[in-house]
Every structure is written in structure tokens, then in C-alpha cells.
């Protein structure tokens, strides 16, 4: 049985042309919309943002949600985000079995390509052996 994965949803660079308050409201509404897909969805605190992300003026970052999702529902989550934001850039980061993945997509084809690449990469096994000599 696979464990749930953490997924970070970042809409801050999606070119939504919203004021911070509007972006915060959108983030809250999005959390409610995806609540049936994910186990948990909550705003990201400034202290929790990944290195290189934009910082916030308040304690929470408008446009960023951290979620916990069953891997079997991850594609459903990404499809749901896509339907809402296709044409805009959606950035998603998640970690599964110690491996971190970053997706960036703006349409269904880009999403399918990214998911296919991650699936292929997840099947690659690397072993290091000591060379003779």
C-alpha cells in the first residue's frame, strides 16, 4: 500500500493579475474545491516555502497550498487544477519515497508529458558498484 504524498501547489507565477487579497481568496476557494480529492489542504506559511520562492507580506503566502494526497488521486488533482487554470502556468512540487518532483504545465498535453516522464523516471533503478583496480 503506497503512502500519501505531499503536493505543493504554487499559483504565484500563474499570471492571474490578482491583488494579494483576491489571490488569497482564490487559494481558499481552491482548497475547498479540491477537498474531496486531497486528504488535507492548507495555506503555506512563509517559513515553509521552498528556497527560491517568493516571500509573503503576512504569515501565509497567497497562491500557495500544501496538500496531502493519495498517489492514486494525484492525477485527478492535477486534472482538476488544469481544468481550472489551463492557459496559465501551474507549478506543482511533490515528494514520493524521498524523491522530489517539480511539474510546470499550462495545458493537458504538457501535463500528460510531465506525468509520463515522471513515471518513466520513477522506474529507473541506479546502482553504484566499486570498480576493480
C-alpha positions in Angstrom: 0.0 0.0 0.0 1.5 3.3 -1.0 1.6 6.2 1.4 0.2 9.6 0.7 2.4 12.2 -1.0 2.8 15.9 -0.2 2.0 18.2 -3.1 2.8 21.9 -3.1 0.5 24.0 -5.4 2.0 27.3 -6.5 -0.1 29.8 -8.3 2.0 32.8 -7.6 3.6 32.9 -11.0 0.4 31.9 -12.9 0.0 35.5 -14.3 -3.5 35.7 -12.8 -3.3 39.5 -12.4 -4.9 39.5 -9.0 -4.4 41.7 -5.9 -3.0 39.8 -2.9 -6.4 39.7 -1.2 -8.0 38.2 -4.4 -5.2 35.6 -4.7 -5.8 34.7 -1.1 -9.5 34.3 -1.7 -8.8 32.2 -4.8 -6.4 30.0 -2.8 -9.0 29.5 -0.1 -11.7 28.6 -2.7 -9.3 26.2 -4.4 -8.6 24.4 -1.1 -12.4 23.9 -0.7 -12.8 22.7 -4.3 -10.1 20.1 -4.1 -11.1 19.0 -0.6 -12.8 15.8 -1.9 -9.6 14.8 -3.8 -6.9 15.5 -1.2 -6.6 14.3 2.4 -5.5 17.8 3.5 -5.1 21.3 2.0 -3.8 24.3 3.9 -2.1 27.6 3.1 1.7 27.6 3.1 3.4 29.6 5.9 6.3 31.9 4.8 8.6 29.7 6.9 7.6 26.6 4.9 8.3 27.9 1.4 10.9 26.2 -0.8 14.1 28.0 -1.5 13.8 30.4 -4.4 10.0 31.1 -3.9 8.5 34.5 -3.4 8.1 35.6 0.2 4.9 37.0 1.6 4.0 40.1 3.5 1.9 38.2 6.0 2.3 34.8 7.7 0.7 32.9 4.8 1.5 33.0 1.1 -1.4 33.8 -1.1 -1.5 31.4 -4.1 0.3 28.6 -2.4 -1.3 25.5 -0.9 0.3 22.4 0.6 -1.7 19.3 0.3 -1.6 15.6 1.1 -3.0 13.3 -1.5 -3.2 9.6 -2.1 -1.0 8.8 -5.1 -4.0 7.1 -6.8 -5.8 10.5 -6.7 -2.7 12.7 -7.7 -3.6 12.7 -11.4 -7.2 13.6 -10.5 -5.8 16.6 -8.5 -3.6 17.7 -11.4 -6.5 17.3 -13.9 -8.7 19.4 -11.6 -6.1 22.1 -11.4 -5.6 22.0 -15.1 -9.3 22.4 -15.9 -9.4 25.5 -13.7 -6.1 27.0 -14.9 -5.3 25.8 -18.4 -3.7 28.6 -20.3 -1.9 29.7 -17.1 1.2 28.2 -15.7 0.6 25.8 -12.8 3.6 24.7 -10.7 3.3 21.7 -8.6 6.0 20.1 -6.4 5.7 16.8 -4.6 7.8 14.2 -2.9 7.3 10.5 -3.2 9.5 7.9 -1.5 12.2 10.5 -0.9 12.3 11.8 -4.5 11.2 15.3 -5.2 9.4 16.2 -8.4 8.5 19.6 -9.9 5.8 19.9 -12.6 5.1 23.0 -14.6 2.2 22.9 -17.1 -0.3 25.1 -18.8 -2.3 22.6 -20.8 -3.4 19.0 -20.8 -0.7 17.9 -23.2 2.1 19.4 -21.1 0.6 17.7 -18.0 0.4 14.3 -19.7 4.0 14.7 -21.0 5.3 15.6 -17.5 3.4 12.7 -15.8 4.7 10.3 -18.4 8.3 11.4 -17.8 8.0 11.1 -14.1 6.5 7.6 -14.4 9.4 6.6 -16.6 12.0 8.2 -14.2 10.4 6.5 -11.2 11.1 3.1 -12.8 14.8 3.7 -13.3 17.0 1.9 -10.8 20.6 3.1 -10.3 23.2 1.0 -8.6 26.7 2.0 -7.8 29.4 -0.6 -7.7 33.1 -0.4 -6.9 35.3 -0.6 -9.9 38.0 -3.2 -9.9 41.5 -1.9 -9.9 
